[in-house]
């Protein structure tokens, strides 16, 4: 994460390429090579930063996550109706702060302290300053991937412990 006024071309290209360009190309290749079968489940991992920037330095990442959510809605419509991929659902999973190694290595102190608490107790922290476990996100992803979620497509499903809600 870099604040405004500290960006360079290499950093911007890395963020745009990793979060937008590669996603678009992957989906295109999967579609072109017929890897996406009818009734497939596609889940794009979004972030609270695509809706509400928790830290000013996340604004560029947030912009790419918002773009991914727009692409999710488009792909849901295109793939759900295409004869080769009929019934396929495409959703975004909006993830909040999660106690992972990457967070522990890169996040501000207030987040790493909450992550340490979650890892120690094994219990997620709910609410606007929440912190989840990787299993909390995986459980929601499993639900979206299940047959029971066949009617959910083009949506953004929150797995963030109440940090941010979408209605």
Secondary structure, 3 states (H helix, E strand, C coil): CCCCCCCCHHHHHHHHHHHHHHHHHHHHHHHHCCCCCCCCEEEEEEEHHHCCCCCHHHHHHHHHHHHHHHHHHHHHHHHHHCCCCCCCEEEEEEECCECCHHHHHHCCHHHHHHHHHHHHHCCCECCCCCEECHHHHHHHHHHHHCHHHCCCCCCEEEECCCCCCCC
